[in-house]
Amino acid sequence: MKILHASAEYFPYTKMGGLADMLASLTKEQAKAEEVYVALPLIGKLGKEPKWTGNEYKALLPEDAKEGTMAVSLLAKARFLEAEESGVKLYFFDSELFANLESIYGQAEEHYRFAIFSYACYALSQILQVDAFHAHDWHTAIALALQKNSQKSIPSIFTIHNLAYQGDHPFWMTGFLKEDPFRLVTSPFEHDDKCNYIKAGILSAGQITTVSPGYREETLNEPNGFGLSYVLNKRKDDYRGILNGIDPDEWNPESDKRIFQTYNTTNWKDGKRKNKESLYREIGRPKLPLDAPLIGLIGRLTYQKGFPTFLQAFLERRHLPHRYVVLGSGDLETENAFFHLSDTLPDVFYFYKGYNESLAHKIEAASDFFLMPSLFEPCGLNQMYSHAYGTIPIVSRVGGLKDTVEESNALKYKTGIVFEPDDKSSLGYALERAKDLFVSPERDDVVKNIMKLDWTWTKRKLEYDTIYKTAIELLQ
């Protein structure tokens, strides 16, 4: 089977969140049995220099190469440059629209830029004559509408990674979608008087997935449907939740070259202690106590991630022995609050603004617990990374977190600590339970158990195989 993925992110080239990690690890697994291609934008600042093959492909189909519109002109000048990574062929969209960008998001005219990229992905799928076209999030959703309208439509799959980001824009900004080379009727994409790209993807795809069964159920109802639950319910029979997986070559404490000391289930205590000691030295906190619980937090500092709730619970539980290391950036108010704590409570709190892949691995390896206070979480990957590293997750009961972390008296061994979302008292009580677990004999059993959990793509790849086959059968 020949599969083409279209995405704005792909690790390690362009990474802003879990989408990059998810797609890189999924395609690596798929490439063991299938021909797998990924289309992504070529921005000015990549995380890694690609291994170019020298092959190039057009971004405009001959039948659409008509003069007259800016979109046609831009696509005629653009091209796809081929590279390879872990058995996967990558097609970087080389266009003046992306060439000077240092970051893939947060730019002006994203509605236009990603629509052009979406057409190019659609064209590439036709040029490569793939068997399945798999688009990810709103950035590539317009490609699905083009696929549906094509006389040579290719079976399509749409994965929603976060329904909170919908690519909705005023219709006066998206009039170009009615012109060449798109020629789309955009009225079905209307939502709240705007042209909604993710709605276009939902209506157009042969099959729809999201990144956990729990998040699927949540998005079928408001408020977690973010206004689009009615559209998803119309496609309910074509909508599946498939948990993300992780790459054991990237996230494995036995072989991770980014951490200070490798370890496994037999020597995890010594390994974590050495990693904690080295991390404290690296961040300029060498005198922090090694026998106090360390809680790691990594993520975008956005409303979704629930950090204000954490701050409230933290201030109410100042008496607890926990130390905290936070890595992230985003909301200015939250950043300032973390900087303030880092400055005024250096013996308790450390904040690193930004994202650092190496530091993220070091935090996972050194931490005793990993906190994810999300208000909603489509899947989450850090709780799975934490399991692999023997770092006990403390998570809110939402989406993919509740699918992967359990705390129940009915379980022989819990796989983490669970609290209610947006509830400072519940989170505070979870921090109390973490304190007790840290010194309990049970902790050894819990850590060894979670390190043996299998969150790899082996089983989940088979679930996607079923989705692809269903999409193909629909067009036969």
N, C-alpha and C positions, 0 to 999 in steps of 0.2 A: 504494500500500500504506500502511495506517495501522499504525504501530509504537508501542507503549508500552514504554518502559524503566522499570524500578523499581530504585532505587539509594539507598543511604545517602549517597552523595557526588556532587557535581557542581560542577565549577569554573565560576565563582569563588565560589560561594555556600557550599558546605561542602567543604573539601579537607583530607584527612589523608594522602593518598598518591596513587599512580598511578591508582587507579580514577577519581578526579575528573577528571583530565586526559584519560584515555582516553575516558571517556563523553562529555565535552564536545566533544572533537574528532571522535569517531565520529558523533555525532548531527548535528553541524554539516555533515558531509559527506553524511549520509543525507538531510538536509532539502533538499538541492539537487534531489532527485528524488521524495522520499516525504513523507507527512505524519508528522511525528515528535513524540512526546510523551514527557516524562520526569516521573515521580512521585518526589518526594524530601521528606524531613521538613522542616518549618519550625521551625528552632531559634531560640533567642533571640538568638544572635549569628551573623549571616550575614556572609560576606566582601564582599557587595555588596547594595545595595538592589534588589530585583527591579522590573521594569517591569510593574506590575500591569495587567491588562486589565479588571478589575472583575467577571469571570465567576467563579461559584462552583459547585462540584459536591458532591454528597453523598458520604459515605464508607461508607455502609451501604445494601445492597440492600433493597428493600421486603420481599422474602420472608424476609429474615433479621432484620427489625426486631421481634424478640420480646422481651418484657420478662423480666427475671430474672437476667441475668448482668452483671457489671461491664463485660465487653468490649463487649456490645451497647450499654450505657449510654454508654461512652466514644465509641464510633463514631457513635452518634446525635447526639452533641454536636459531633463533629468535622466538618471540611469540607476540600475542596481549593480553594485559591485559585490562579487561573490567572495566569501571567505569560508573557512572551516573551523569547527570547534567541537571536540569530543564526538566525532562522527556525524555531526550535524552541519548541514550547509547553511550558511548565513548570507542573507541578501540585504546589504546596507543601501538604503535609499539615498542616493547622492543628489541633493537638490539645494539650490540657493536658499530655499525656505528654512532649512535646518543647519546649513553649513557653519554659521557663525554662533550657534547656540552652545552655551556651556552647560545648560541644564535642560532636560527635555520638557519640563513643565514650567508653568508660571510665566509664560511669554504672551505677548500681545498677539491677537488674531489666531489663537489656537484652533478656533472653529474652522478656519480656512486651511491652515497648515495641515491639520489631521485629516480633513476631507480629501485634500490632494494626495496625502500619503495613503489613504484608504483606497482611492481609485488605483493608485500605483500597485497596491497589494492585490487588488482584484485583477488587474492586467497581468501581473506576474503569475497568478494562479492559472490563467488561461494560457500564457506562454509556456509554462512548465507542464501544463496538462496534468495537474495533480488529481488525486482521487477524492481528497477531502480538504476543505478550506476551514481553518479554525481561527476565528478572530477573538481578541481579548479586550474587553472593556470598551468604553465609548469611543476611544481614539481610533478604532478600526471598524466601528459598527456600520459606517456608511458603505464599506466594502460588501457587507452582507445584503444591503438593499440593491446594490449593483449586481450582485450575484443572482439574486432572486429575479431581477428584471432581464437578465441576459438570456439570449436564445441558446447559449451553451452553458447553462447554469451548472455549477459544480456543487455537490453536497456540502452543506455548511453547518458549522457548529459555532455557537457564541457562548463564551464563558464570562460571567459577571463576577468580577473580583471585589467590587465595592459599589453597591447601588447608590451610595451617597453622592457619587460623582457621575453625573449623567450627560455632560456635554450639551446642556440646553442653552440655546441662544435665540435672541429675537429673530423673527422671520425676515426682517429687513436686512439682517446680516447674512442670511443663508440663501438669498435669491439665486446665487450662482449654482446651487444644486439643481436648478431647473434647466440650466444651460449645458452646452457641450463641455466636457465629455460625459457628464453625469446623467442629464435628462431624466431626473427623478420627479415623481409627484410627491411632494413633501407634506401634503395635508394630513396623511395618516400619522405622521410623526409628531403632530401637535400635542403639547401638554402644557397646561398653564399659559396658553398663548405664546408658547415658544416652540421652536424646532428642537426636538429632543433626540439626540443621536442614539442614546442607549435604548429608547423606545423603538427607534428604527431597527436596531439590532434584534430586539426581542420579537418584533413582528416579522422580520425577514428570515431569520435563521431556520434551518431545518430542525435542529435540535439546540436546546439551551441547557447550560450547566452553570452551577455556581460551586463555590469551593468548600462547602461542607453541607451535610444533610440538615444540621441545625439551622444554618443561615438560610437555606432554601425555605424551611417552614416559617421562619421569621419574616422573610420578604413577601410572603403571600398575604401578609396582614400589615396594616398600618399600626404604628408609625414607621416600622422597619422597611416597609416597601417604598418609603420616600415618595409617596404619591403614585407609584406605578404598580402597586399590588393588583389592581384591577386588570392590567395588561398581562401580568404574569399568571393570573388565575385563568385567563383565556387560553394560555399556552401551558396550563398546568400539566397536562399529560406528556408534554414534550420537554419538561423541565426537571432536571435531576441535580442532586447535591452529591458531589464527589470530593472527599477530603483531599487536600493537598498532601504531598509527600516531601521528604527531604533527601538530599544527596549525601549518602554516607561517606563519600570521598571528600566532601567539603566539611562535613560536621561529624567528626569522629575523634573523641579524646585520645584514642590509642595512636592515631597517626597525624593529628593536627600539628602542622609545623608553625602555626601562628601563636600557639600557646607556649607558656614557659616550661611546662612539664607535662608530658603525656602520662596517661593513666588508664586503668580499666576497672572492672568490677572488683578485682581482688586488692588493688592498692589505691582505691579512690580517695580514701581519707588523707593519705600522705600526698597524693597528687594535688588535691584541692588545697591543702595547706601551703604547699610550695607555690602554687599558682597565685594564691591569695597574697602571700608574702611578697612575691615579685611584682604583682599588680600594684600593691600599696607603694612600693618603691618607685615604680614607673610614674604614678600619678602624684608623687610628692607627698604621700601620707605614710611614711615608713613606720611611724609609731602606733598606727591603728592596731588594736588587739586582734590577734589571730584566732582567739577562742571565742570571739563574738560573732553572731550570725551576720553574714554579708548578703544583702539583697540587691540584685541587679535589676535595672530597668533600661530597656533599649526601645526606641521607637520615635515616630514622628509626634511632636508635641501638638496634637490637634484635639479638637473637641471629642472626637470619636474615642480617643485613647484613655479618657477618664482621669487625667492627671490632677485636675482640681480636686476631685474626690480623694485622691491619694494624699494631696497636701493637707487637706482637712484631717484625715485619719492620722497622718504622721504627727501633726501638731498635738493631737489629742493623746497620742501614745508615745510621747517623748521619753517616758520612763523605760521603754523597752530597750534592750541591749543592741538592737540591730544597727548595722552600718549600711549605708546606701551608696551605690555608684550608678549614676544616670548618664546615658549617652543618647543624645537626640537634639532636634531643633524643630522650630515651628512657631507656635503661638508666642508672641513677644511677651505677654504678661506671664505666661508659664515659665519662659526662659528666665525672665528677671527674678521670679520667685525662686527658681533653682539656683541662680547665681547668688542670690542673697543668702540662701541656706549654706551654699558651699563656702561663702566668705565668713559667715558668722558662726557656723558650726562645723569647722574643718575636721573635728574629731569624730563627726557622725556622717557627714554628707559630702559627696564629690559630684560635680556636674561638668561634663564635657559637651560643649555645644558643637553640633555638626554630626557627621557620620564617618566612622572609621572602621573598616571591615576587620582589620587586625585587632583593634581594641574590643570590638564586639565579641570575637572569639575568646579573648582573654577574660572578659567579664563573665561569659558563660562558664568558663573553666574554673574561675576563682570563686564564683558565687555559691552560696549554700541554698539560696532561694532565688526565684525569678518572678517579679511581680508584673502582672498584666491587668490593670484596672479598667479595661475597656468598657464603654457604654454599649457598643456593639462591635462584633469582630467576625467578619465573614469566615475566616478560618484561623489565621494566626499561624506562625511558624516557630516563633521563639519558644513556645511551650514544648514543641517537639524537639528543638535543639536542646532545650534544658533537660528533657528526659534523657537524651543521648549522653549528656555530660554529667548526669547524676545531680542535677540542680533542680530542686523540688519546685514546681510552678505553683504560684499563688494567683488564681485567675478569677475573673467574674463569670457568672453563670450565663454566658451568651454565646450564640453562634457556634463556631468551630471549637471554641474553648471548652464548652460543656460536652462536645463530642469526644474530646481527647483527654480531659482531666476529670477524674472522679474522686470524690471523698465521701465514703459511705461506710457505716458500720457493717454493712452486708459484705463488703469487700475484705478479702484476706489482707491485702495491702492497698492502701490508697495510692493514687498516682499524682496527688497534689492536694492543694487546699483551695476550696471553692467558696466564694462569697457572692452576695447579691450586687448587681451593678448599680452604680450611682448611689451607694448607701455607705456613708462613712463609718457608721457603727458596725455594719457587717464586715467591712474591710478591716476595721480596727480589731475586731474579734479574730479575724483571720491572721492578723499579725501576732496576736496573743498565742494562737495555736501554733504558729511557726516557732515562736520562742520555746514552747513546750516540746515540740517535735525535735528541735535541734539538740536537746539534751536527753532525749528519750532513746532507749535501746532499739525502739521500733525504727528509728531513722536508718539504721544500717540495712534493714530488710527493704524499706521503701526505696532507698537509693539503688540497691542492687536490682530490684524489680523494674524500676523505670528505665534503667540503663539497658535492659534486655527487650524493651518494647520495640516493635518493628513499625517504623513510620516511613519506610522506604516506598518507592513507587511501584514495586513489583505487582502488588494486588490492584492498585489504583489504575495502573496502566491498562489492565484488563477491563476495568469499568469503562475507560475511555474507548477501548476497542469496540465495545458493545454500542456506545453512542455513535461512533463513526459508521458502523455497519447499518444502524437504524437510519441514519441520515442518507446513506447511499441507497438503501432500499426504497426510501420515499421518492427518489427520482428515477427509479427503474420502471 
